[in-house]
Amino acid sequence: MESQQQNQGVSRELEAIPLKYCLYARKSTESEERQVLSIDSQIKEMLELANREKMNIVEIRRESHSAKDTGQRPVYNGLINDIRDGKFNAILTWAPDRLSRNAGDLGSLVDLMDQGKLVEINTHSQKFTNNPNEKFLLMILGSQAKLENDNRGINVKRGLRAKVEMGLWPGVAPTGYLNENRSDRKCYVMIDPIRAPIIKKMFEKVANENWSGRKVYMWLKNDLNFKTKNGFHLTLSNIYIILHNSFYTGTFEYPKTSGNWYIGKHDPIISKELFDKAQNQMFETNVEKGQSREFAFTKLMTCGLCGSGITAYEKFKRQKNGNVHRYVYYNCTKGKDINCKSETIREDRLIEQITQMINDLDLDKLGMKEKVQKEVERYHSFRTGVLGIQKDSHEDQKQINMKDYAKYILQQGTILEKRELMDNLKNKLVLKNRIITILN
């Protein structure tokens, strides 16, 4: 009896509040919900209901994003924020699952009701207000939608697992293969007669002629004008993905990095021996690169022409007297523009330019200053404690000139010290036409 009186009191309070509805229509992206009305059909049905019930529709909002994941719908997120700000205090929608199919979004609706900012949710067959029983029903319906999503995900994974265990590929066929379009042969792939021979030659170029991925890229684009079935040139990263894909040997891993390997029903384009030889060749090339020395200014600069990173390499030149000189060169990685015209600069020329710029920088704010002071203290401790040299009374008055220290590090420091110094500079280095500029 007391509960009924409380509910009646809540109802009378709600009737006194003027309702400002937002009509929210969402088209599900899940194929299992194709029976749900389209957005236009939902809006038509809801407007008819609004006219019958004399609802004040302030705005109509449409969305096509799935409600499966929390916070992934920009239109819905805007609706929630507008309710918090008082623009709306009621929602008209086709069904509760149009609003939420996850616990996070469902909780935000209930919280807004508890705060009195969301007065009513109206659907084509039900109405929910800040009534304990109605909120409980709303949560049950929202939880049921989440349960359906979870079960659907399990069923999809089970179906995919069954396909790959049969040796079928459950996705878009890699370049060199084509998906069969027959309804009775779903997930079957067949060899692309136009592109498969080129894919095989790619592996042969790498395995037998020691070609790099970049050289393969230039060959495909400039010599063959090779394009995918969708009419695009392969990018450099696409080429490496192909060269590392065992699918071309007739086997595949699914999902990636899972360790689950399957023998496919598709015909292989290359042999396992050719694939392994190509992998070994690429691995040896990477090892050689990895064994090269760490360079002081890589990862600290960008190319001023294309915005790519800057890489470095070294060369050794032997003079007639037998002396060997090492030279380090910096140039653009061409990661963003394979045809970038950036010029190479030698490291000593680079250091000369940065040293000249030191005078224009405020180095006293560097985090290096504290480190230098500690090194000076260690130096004095060593002199007095080990060498027995008494500290000069004037030494405490000497100030550390950070600009001189920075120049010393650039000229005489180790690679690690140079990198540490440059990391502490809060400025961005840009290399363009052999000229270094420092951006604030």
SETORMI-198382 format. One record per residue (C-alpha): residue in one letter; x, y, z. Coordinates in steps of 0.25 Angstrom, whole numbers, plus 2048, in hexadecimal, padded with zeros to 3 digits. Layout:
residues N
REC rest  xx  yy  zz
REC    A   X   Y   Z
...
//
This chain:
residues 440
REC rest  xx  yy  zz
REC    M 800 800 800
REC    E 80B 80A 804
REC    S 813 806 7F7
REC    Q 807 809 7EE
REC    Q 805 816 7F5
REC    Q 814 81A 7F3
REC    N 813 816 7E4
REC    Q 806 81E 7E2
REC    G 80E 82A 7E9
REC    V 819 828 7DF
REC    S 80F 828 7D3
REC    R 808 835 7D7
REC    E 816 83B 7D8
REC    L 81A 837 7CA
REC    E 80C 83C 7C5
REC    A 810 84A 7C9
REC    I 81D 84A 7C2
REC    P 81C 84F 7B3
REC    L 823 844 7AB
REC    K 82D 848 7A0
REC    Y 82F 83B 797
REC    C 83B 838 78F
REC    L 837 82D 784
REC    Y 843 824 783
REC    A 843 81A 777
REC    R 84E 810 776
REC    K 850 806 76A
REC    S 857 7F9 770
REC    T 864 7F5 769
REC    E 862 7E7 76D
REC    S 85E 7DE 762
REC    E 855 7D5 76C
REC    E 84C 7E1 76E
REC    R 848 7E3 75F
REC    Q 839 7E2 763
REC    V 83B 7EF 76B
REC    L 834 7FB 764
REC    S 83D 805 75C
REC    I 840 812 762
REC    D 835 819 759
REC    S 82B 80F 75D
REC    Q 82E 811 76C
REC    I 82D 820 76B
REC    K 820 81F 763
REC    E 81A 815 76E
REC    M 81F 81E 779
REC    L 819 82B 774
REC    E 80C 825 772
REC    L 80C 820 781
REC    A 811 82E 785
REC    N 805 835 77D
REC    R 7FB 82B 784
REC    E 801 82E 792
REC    K 804 83D 790
REC    M 813 83B 793
REC    N 81C 847 791
REC    I 827 843 788
REC    V 832 84D 789
REC    E 83C 846 780
REC    I 83E 839 777
REC    R 84B 832 778
REC    R 850 826 76F
REC    E 85B 81D 771
REC    S 861 810 76A
REC    H 86C 80C 774
REC    S 86A 7FF 77C
REC    A 866 800 78A
REC    K 86E 7F4 78E
REC    D 87A 7FB 794
REC    T 879 806 79E
REC    G 87C 815 79A
REC    Q 87E 812 78B
REC    R 872 819 786
REC    P 874 828 784
REC    V 866 82C 782
REC    Y 861 824 78E
REC    N 86D 82A 796
REC    G 868 838 792
REC    L 85A 834 796
REC    I 85E 830 7A4
REC    N 866 83D 7A6
REC    D 85A 846 7A1
REC    I 851 83F 7AB
REC    R 85C 842 7B6
REC    D 85B 850 7B1
REC    G 84C 851 7B2
REC    K 84A 852 7A3
REC    F 841 845 7A3
REC    N 83B 83E 7AF
REC    A 834 833 7A7
REC    I 837 829 79C
REC    L 82E 823 791
REC    T 834 817 78A
REC    W 82F 80A 783
REC    A 834 800 78E
REC    P 83D 800 79B
REC    D 848 7F9 793
REC    R 849 804 789
REC    L 84E 80C 795
REC    S 857 802 79C
REC    R 85D 7F4 799
REC    N 868 7F5 7A4
REC    A 869 7F7 7B3
REC    G 870 804 7B2
REC    D 866 80C 7AA
REC    L 85A 805 7B2
REC    G 860 80A 7BF
REC    S 861 819 7B9
REC    L 852 819 7B6
REC    V 84E 814 7C4
REC    D 858 81E 7CB
REC    L 851 829 7C3
REC    M 844 824 7C8
REC    D 849 823 7D6
REC    Q 84D 832 7D5
REC    G 840 836 7CF
REC    K 846 83B 7C2
REC    L 840 830 7BA
REC    V 831 830 7BD
REC    E 82C 826 7B3
REC    I 830 81C 7A8
REC    N 825 819 79F
REC    T 824 80E 794
REC    H 81A 809 78A
REC    S 815 7FF 795
REC    Q 81A 803 7A3
REC    K 81D 80F 7AB
REC    F 828 810 7B6
REC    T 828 81B 7C1
REC    N 830 81D 7CE
REC    N 827 812 7D4
REC    P 82F 806 7DB
REC    N 827 7FC 7D3
REC    E 828 803 7C6
REC    K 837 805 7C8
REC    F 838 7F6 7CC
REC    L 831 7F2 7BF
REC    L 83A 7FB 7B7
REC    M 846 7F5 7BD
REC    I 841 7E7 7BA
REC    L 83E 7EA 7AB
REC    G 84C 7F1 7AA
REC    S 853 7E5 7B1
REC    Q 84B 7DC 7A7
REC    A 851 7E3 79B
REC    K 85F 7E2 7A1
REC    L 85D 7D3 7A3
REC    E 859 7D2 794
REC    N 866 7D9 790
REC    D 86E 7D0 799
REC    N 868 7C4 794
REC    R 869 7C9 785
REC    G 878 7CB 787
REC    I 87A 7BD 78C
REC    N 872 7B7 781
REC    V 87A 7BF 777
REC    K 887 7BB 77D
REC    R 882 7AC 77D
REC    G 87F 7AE 76E
REC    L 88C 7B4 76A
REC    R 893 7A9 772
REC    A 88C 79E 76A
REC    K 88F 7A5 75D
REC    V 89E 7A6 75F
REC    E 89E 797 764
REC    M 899 793 757
REC    G 8A4 79B 750
REC    L 89C 7A7 74C
REC    W 8A0 7B5 74D
REC    P 895 7BE 754
REC    G 899 7CB 74E
REC    V 89D 7D3 742
REC    A 8A7 7CB 739
REC    P 8B5 7D0 739
REC    T 8BB 7D7 72D
REC    G 8BD 7CC 723
REC    Y 8B0 7C4 726
REC    L 8A1 7C7 724
REC    N 895 7C4 72D
REC    E 88B 7BB 726
REC    N 87E 7C1 724
REC    R 876 7B4 724
REC    S 86C 7B3 730
REC    D 86F 7A4 731
REC    R 87E 7A7 733
REC    K 87F 7B2 73D
REC    C 88D 7B4 742
REC    Y 893 7AD 737
REC    V 89E 7B5 72F
REC    M 8A4 7B2 722
REC    I 8B1 7B7 71B
REC    D 8B1 7C4 714
REC    P 8B7 7C1 706
REC    I 8BB 7CF 704
REC    R 8C2 7D2 711
REC    A 8C7 7C5 716
REC    P 8D3 7C4 70D
REC    I 8D7 7D2 711
REC    I 8D6 7CE 720
REC    K 8DF 7C1 71D
REC    K 8E9 7CA 716
REC    M 8EA 7D3 722
REC    F 8EE 7C8 72B
REC    E 8F8 7C3 721
REC    K 8FE 7D1 720
REC    V 900 7D2 72F
REC    A 905 7C3 731
REC    N 90E 7C2 725
REC    E 912 7D0 721
REC    N 913 7D6 72F
REC    W 909 7E1 72C
REC    S 904 7EA 737
REC    G 8F6 7EE 739
REC    R 8F8 7FC 734
REC    K 8FE 7F6 727
REC    V 8F2 7ED 725
REC    Y 8E9 7F9 727
REC    M 8F0 801 71C
REC    W 8F0 7F5 713
REC    L 8E1 7F3 715
REC    K 8DD 801 713
REC    N 8E6 807 709
REC    D 8E9 7FA 700
REC    L 8DD 7F2 701
REC    N 8D2 7FD 706
REC    F 8CD 7F1 70E
REC    K 8C0 7F4 715
REC    T 8B6 7EC 71E
REC    K 8A9 7E7 71A
REC    N 8A3 7F5 720
REC    G 8AC 7FD 717
REC    F 8B7 802 721
REC    H 8C6 801 721
REC    L 8CC 7F9 72C
REC    T 8D2 801 737
REC    L 8E0 7FD 73D
REC    S 8D9 7F8 74A
REC    N 8CF 7F0 741
REC    I 8DB 7E9 73A
REC    Y 8E2 7E5 747
REC    I 8D4 7DF 74C
REC    I 8D4 7D7 73F
REC    L 8E2 7D2 741
REC    H 8E0 7CE 74F
REC    N 8D2 7C7 74C
REC    S 8D3 7B8 74C
REC    F 8C5 7B7 746
REC    Y 8CC 7B6 738
REC    T 8D2 7A9 73C
REC    G 8C5 7A3 73F
REC    T 8C5 7A4 74E
REC    F 8C0 7B0 757
REC    E 8BF 7B4 766
REC    Y 8B2 7B9 76B
REC    P 8B0 7C2 773
REC    K 8BD 7C9 770
REC    T 8C8 7C6 77B
REC    S 8BF 7BB 782
REC    G 8C8 7B0 77E
REC    N 8BC 7A8 778
REC    W 8C1 7A3 76A
REC    Y 8B8 79D 75F
REC    I 8BA 796 752
REC    G 8B2 79E 748
REC    K 8A9 798 73D
REC    H 8AE 7A3 733
REC    D 8B9 7A0 729
REC    P 8C7 7A5 72D
REC    I 8CE 7B0 725
REC    I 8DC 7AD 72A
REC    S 8E3 7A1 730
REC    K 8E7 7A1 73F
REC    E 8F6 7A1 73B
REC    L 8F5 7AE 733
REC    F 8ED 7B4 73F
REC    D 8F7 7B0 749
REC    K 903 7B5 740
REC    A 8FC 7C2 73F
REC    Q 8FA 7C3 74E
REC    N 909 7C0 751
REC    Q 90D 7CA 747
REC    M 905 7D5 74D
REC    F 909 7D1 75B
REC    E 918 7D1 758
REC    T 916 7DF 752
REC    N 90F 7E4 75F
REC    V 91A 7DE 767
REC    E 925 7E5 75F
REC    K 91D 7F2 761
REC    G 91B 7EF 770
REC    Q 92A 7ED 772
REC    S 92D 7FB 76D
REC    R 931 805 777
REC    E 927 80E 77E
REC    F 926 81C 779
REC    A 925 828 781
REC    F 91B 830 779
REC    T 911 826 774
REC    K 903 826 779
REC    L 905 835 77D
REC    M 903 83B 76F
REC    T 8F8 83B 764
REC    C 8FA 83E 756
REC    G 8F5 84C 752
REC    L 8F1 848 744
REC    C 8E8 83C 747
REC    G 8E7 83B 756
REC    S 8ED 82D 757
REC    G 8F7 829 761
REC    I 906 82A 760
REC    T 90F 81E 75F
REC    A 91E 81D 75E
REC    Y 929 814 759
REC    E 938 813 75A
REC    K 943 812 750
REC    F 952 80E 752
REC    K 95D 814 749
REC    R 96B 80F 749
REC    Q 976 819 745
REC    K 983 815 73E
REC    N 98B 815 74B
REC    G 982 80B 751
REC    N 979 814 75A
REC    V 96A 811 75A
REC    H 960 81C 75C
REC    R 952 81A 760
REC    Y 947 823 75A
REC    V 939 824 75E
REC    Y 92E 829 755
REC    Y 91F 82D 758
REC    N 914 82D 74E
REC    C 905 82B 74D
REC    T 8FF 81E 74F
REC    K 8F5 821 744
REC    G 8EA 81A 74C
REC    K 8DF 824 748
REC    D 8E4 827 73A
REC    I 8ED 81D 733
REC    N 8F1 827 729
REC    C 8F5 832 733
REC    K 901 83A 72E
REC    S 907 83D 73B
REC    E 917 83E 73B
REC    T 920 836 744
REC    I 929 83D 74E
REC    R 935 839 755
REC    E 935 838 764
REC    D 940 842 767
REC    R 939 84C 75E
REC    L 92D 84A 766
REC    I 934 84C 773
REC    E 93A 859 76E
REC    Q 92C 85E 76B
REC    I 926 85A 779
REC    T 932 860 780
REC    Q 930 86D 77A
REC    M 921 86D 77E
REC    I 925 86A 78D
REC    N 927 879 78F
REC    D 919 87C 78B
REC    L 913 872 795
REC    D 910 873 7A4
REC    L 917 867 7A9
REC    D 917 86B 7B8
REC    K 909 865 7B8
REC    L 90E 857 7B4
REC    G 90D 84B 7BC
REC    M 91B 849 7BA
REC    K 920 854 7C3
REC    E 91D 84C 7D0
REC    K 924 840 7CA
REC    V 931 849 7C6
REC    Q 931 84F 7D5
REC    K 931 841 7DA
REC    E 93C 83D 7D1
REC    V 944 849 7D6
REC    E 942 845 7E4
REC    R 947 837 7E1
REC    Y 953 83D 7DB
REC    H 956 845 7E7
REC    S 954 839 7F0
REC    F 95E 831 7E8
REC    R 968 83B 7E8
REC    T 968 83D 7F7
REC    G 964 82F 7FC
REC    V 96D 827 7F2
REC    L 978 831 7ED
REC    G 979 839 7FA
REC    I 978 846 7F2
REC    Q 971 851 7FB
REC    K 966 858 7F4
REC    D 968 866 7EF
REC    S 961 870 7F8
REC    H 95C 877 7EB
REC    E 956 86B 7E5
REC    D 949 86C 7EC
REC    Q 947 87A 7E5
REC    K 949 874 7D7
REC    Q 93C 873 7CF
REC    I 939 868 7C5
REC    N 938 86E 7B7
REC    M 92E 864 7B1
REC    K 930 869 7A3
REC    D 93F 866 7A4
REC    Y 93C 859 7AA
REC    A 932 856 79F
REC    K 93C 859 794
REC    Y 946 850 79B
REC    I 93C 845 79B
REC    L 939 847 78C
REC    Q 948 847 789
REC    Q 94E 83D 792
REC    G 943 835 799
REC    T 93E 827 797
REC    I 932 823 78F
REC    L 92A 821 79B
REC    E 92E 82F 7A1
REC    K 92B 836 794
REC    R 91D 82F 793
REC    E 91A 832 7A2
REC    L 91E 841 79F
REC    M 915 842 793
REC    D 909 83A 79A
REC    N 909 845 7A4
REC    L 908 850 79A
REC    K 8F9 853 799
REC    N 8FB 857 78B
REC    K 8F8 850 77E
REC    L 903 84E 774
REC    V 900 84E 765
REC    L 909 84A 75A
REC    K 907 851 74C
REC    N 911 852 741
REC    R 91C 84F 74A
REC    I 918 85A 753
REC    I 914 858 762
REC    T 909 861 768
REC    I 904 860 776
REC    L 8F5 863 778
REC    N 8F0 868 786
//
